[in-house]
Each structure stands twice: as C-alpha cells, then as structure tokens.
C-alpha cells in the first residue's frame, strides 16, 4: 500500500468534511480499518484450517464449513469498508472537478477575473447534494451489512459447536469452530463501531439539512425586509 497516496486522500476528505465527518473518518480509519488490518485478519486466518468435524468422511468438513460460513467475516468487512469509503472519494473528485473548471475559466478569461466558483471546496450547489447523498449512501451501506451479518451469523455470535447433517456426512456430526469467543468479541466490536458511524452520518445529514434550511430562512427574511423598506 502506498501510504503517501493514502495520506493525501485522507487529508482531502478531512479538508472538505464537517466536524461530524472528521469524527466519522477518524473512527473508520482507527477503529475499523486499522483493527481490520492489524488484528481481525489474523484472527480469521485459521477459520477453515481449524474447523474440525468428528468424522473422517471425505468432503463432509468442507460442505459443513461452506454451509455455516457462506462468506467469511473478513471478506464481508473488506467489502463493507470499500463501499463505505467510496462516497468520500467522490466528494474529493467533485471538488477537484470544480477547481479544474475554475482554473480553466480563469486562464481563458485573462484579466477579467471571471469566477464560476468563488470557493470550489465550499458545499454549495451540486457539491452540497453530492456530500448529502454520500452521507445517505454510507449510512445505507452500513445498515445493509449489519443486516447481512445478523442474518448469516445468528445475532453476530459464533457458537462453539455446530451440528451438520449435509451430504456427504454419514449422519449428524459435530463441528467445532476455531476461537469462537475471540471472533465473537471482534464481531461485536465491529458492529458497535458500525452503529456509531451510522449515527454520525445521520447526525451530519440532519446538521447539513438544518443549516441549509436556516440559511434559506435568513435569506427569505432579508428579502422580505428589503421589500418592506422599498
């Protein structure tokens, strides 16, 4: 991983975010991405190797593992982190587009000093909608993945023993999951941080909409005041 490029992306996202967005970014980077890279990936590295069933029937262990773990936690988390961080990059791309357009018009305008965006990074117009939709998308992605984990892994917890009777198992066999308590703790930690991120995205959405409504109300009251003076 090129950490200099990653640092530049993080600084760009942080620059154009609100206070709630900066807290969300810190939470995702420290408590989700770093925990995923440093600890969680190692905890799930032995999930298939140490999944033991009390039978030597060929193929039984593989079939039971696929039934109880259709998608690994670690791969779902990786997919979730990818989807949840992409909207922030779209905001950066939108700002970069506005800055490039502003520079192009300035170069073509010469000394006339024509401006399309007085502050390209300020959340106005299309950029405001891009930022708002990114918040809704991030909260929606986290909610969808919370439901997927809840549906696949029985209330986010892993049992010590699971019973399997799928073909080619000869009968009902007991299968043992490697380090279920540790995996359950990590799962609950990631679920808790995801819930906090959802809350932050919703609070930031309410803040943006409320701020815009307040600005519109001030503008309309100012216009009505001018008309009354006229």
C-alpha positions in Angstrom: 0.0 0.0 0.0 1.3 3.5 -0.9 0.8 5.3 2.3 1.7 8.7 0.9 -1.2 8.5 -1.6 -3.5 7.2 1.2 -2.5 10.1 3.4 -3.2 12.5 0.7 -6.7 11.1 0.2 -7.4 11.2 3.9 -6.3 14.8 4.2 -8.5 15.7 1.2 -11.5 14.0 2.8 -10.8 15.7 6.1 -10.4 19.1 4.5 -13.9 19.1 2.9 -15.8 17.4 5.8 -17.7 18.9 8.7 -16.8 18.3 12.3 -19.0 15.2 12.3 -17.4 14.0 9.1 -13.9 14.3 10.7 -15.0 12.2 13.7 -16.5 9.6 11.3 -13.3 9.5 9.3 -11.2 9.0 12.5 -13.5 6.3 13.7 -13.4 4.4 10.3 -9.6 4.8 10.0 -8.6 3.9 13.6 -11.3 1.6 14.9 -12.3 -0.2 11.7 -9.5 -0.1 9.1 -6.6 -0.5 11.5 -8.3 -3.1 13.6 -9.1 -5.0 10.4 -5.6 -4.9 9.1 -3.7 -5.4 12.4 -5.9 -7.9 14.4 -9.1 -9.2 12.7 -7.4 -10.5 9.6 -5.1 -12.7 11.8 -8.0 -14.0 13.9 -9.8 -15.3 10.9 -6.8 -16.7 9.1 -7.4 -20.2 10.6 -11.2 -20.3 10.2 -11.2 -23.1 7.6 -8.0 -24.9 8.7 -9.2 -25.4 12.3 -12.8 -26.1 11.5 -12.9 -29.7 12.8 -15.8 -32.2 12.5 -15.9 -35.5 14.3 -15.9 -37.6 11.1 -13.3 -38.6 8.5 -15.9 -38.8 5.7 -14.2 -37.0 2.7 -15.9 -33.8 1.8 -18.0 -33.5 4.9 -15.9 -30.8 6.7 -15.8 -28.7 3.5 -19.5 -28.9 2.9 -20.3 -28.0 6.6 -17.9 -25.1 6.6 -19.4 -23.7 3.4 -22.9 -24.0 5.0 -22.1 -22.2 8.2 -19.7 -19.7 6.7 -21.1 -18.9 3.2 -19.0 -15.7 3.2 -16.1 -15.1 5.6 -16.4 -12.2 8.2 -13.1 -10.8 7.0 -14.2 -10.6 3.3 -17.5 -9.0 4.2 -15.7 -6.4 6.3 -13.3 -5.7 3.4 -16.2 -5.2 1.0 -18.0 -3.0 3.6 -15.0 -0.8 4.0 -14.6 -0.4 0.3 -18.2 0.6 -0.3 -18.4 2.9 2.8 -15.3 4.9 1.8 -16.0 5.3 -1.9 -18.6 8.2 -1.4 -15.9 10.3 0.4 -13.6 9.9 -2.6 -16.5 11.0 -4.9 -16.7 14.3 -2.9 -13.0 14.8 -3.5 -13.4 14.2 -7.2 -16.2 16.6 -7.4 -14.1 19.3 -5.7 -11.2 18.6 -8.0 -13.6 18.9 -11.0 -14.8 22.3 -9.7 -11.2 23.5 -9.1 -10.1 22.4 -12.6 -13.1 24.1 -14.2 -12.4 27.3 -12.2 -8.7 27.3 -13.3 -9.7 26.7 -16.9 -12.1 29.6 -17.0 -9.6 31.9 -15.3 -7.0 31.0 -17.9 -9.4 31.7 -20.7 -10.7 34.9 -19.1 -7.4 36.7 -18.8 -7.7 39.8 -16.6 -11.4 39.9 -16.5 -11.3 37.8 -13.3 -14.4 35.8 -14.1 -15.3 33.2 -11.4 -17.6 30.3 -11.6 -16.9 29.1 -8.0 -15.6 31.6 -5.5 -14.8 28.7 -3.2 -14.7 25.4 -5.1 -14.5 23.4 -1.8 -17.5 25.1 -0.2 -20.6 22.9 0.0 -22.9 24.8 -2.3 -25.0 23.7 -5.3 -24.1 20.4 -6.8 -21.3 19.7 -4.2 -23.8 20.1 -1.4 -26.0 17.4 -3.0 -23.0 15.2 -3.6 -22.0 15.4 0.0 -25.5 14.8 1.3 -26.0 11.8 -0.9 -22.6 10.4 0.2 -23.8 10.5 3.8 -27.0 8.8 3.0 -25.2 6.1 1.0 -22.6 5.5 3.7 -25.3 5.0 6.3 -27.3 2.8 4.0 -24.3 0.6 3.2 -23.5 0.1 6.9 -27.2 -0.8 7.6 -27.2 -3.3 4.8 -24.1 -5.0 6.1 -25.4 -5.1 9.6 -28.4 -6.9 8.4 -26.3 -9.3 6.4 -24.1 -10.2 9.4 -27.2 -10.6 11.6 -28.9 -12.9 9.0 -25.8 -15.0 8.3 -24.3 -15.4 11.7 -27.1 -15.7 14.2 -27.2 -12.4 16.1 -23.5 -11.7 15.5 -22.3 -14.5 17.7 -20.5 -17.7 16.9 -21.3 -21.0 18.8 -18.5 -23.3 19.9 -20.2 -26.4 18.3 -22.5 -26.6 15.3 -24.3 -29.7 14.1 -24.2 -30.6 10.5 -26.1 -33.3 8.6 -25.5 -32.4 5.0 -24.4 -34.8 2.3 -21.8 -36.4 2.2 -21.8 -36.5 6.0 -22.9 -40.0 7.1 -25.1 -38.7 9.9 -25.4 -35.7 12.2 -21.9 -34.7 13.1 -20.5 -32.1 15.5 -18.2 -29.4 14.0 -16.0 -27.2 16.1 -15.2 -23.5 15.3 -11.8 -22.2 16.0 -11.6 -19.5 18.7 -15.3 -18.7 18.7 -15.2 -16.4 21.7 -12.4 -14.2 20.3 -14.2 -14.0 16.9 -17.5 -13.0 18.6 -15.7 -10.2 20.6 -14.2 -8.8 17.4 -17.6 -9.1 15.6 -19.4 -7.2 18.3 -16.7 -4.6 18.3 -17.0 -4.0 14.6 -20.8 -4.0 14.9 -20.6 -1.3 17.6 -18.3 0.9 15.6 -20.6 0.5 12.6 -23.6 1.6 14.6 -21.7 4.7 15.8 -20.7 5.5 12.2 -24.3 5.2 11.2 -25.4 7.6 14.0 -22.7 10.1 13.0 -23.7 10.0 9.3 -27.4 10.6 10.2 -26.5 13.4 12.6 -24.3 15.1 10.0 -27.2 14.7 7.5 -29.6 16.5 9.9 -27.0 19.1 10.5 -26.5 19.9 6.8 -30.2 20.0 6.1 -30.9 22.1 9.2 -28.1 24.5 8.3 -29.4 24.9 4.7 -32.9 25.5 5.9 -31.7 28.1 8.4 -29.7 29.9 5.6 -32.8 29.9 3.3 -34.9 31.2 6.1 -32.4 34.1 6.8 -32.2 34.9 3.1 -36.0 35.0 2.7 -36.4 37.2 5.8 -33.7 39.5 4.4 -35.5 39.8 1.1 -38.8 40.5 2.8 -37.2 43.2 4.9 -35.8 44.9 1.8 -39.2 44.8 0.1 -40.8 46.3 3.1 -38.3 49.2 3.1 -39.0 49.8 -0.6 
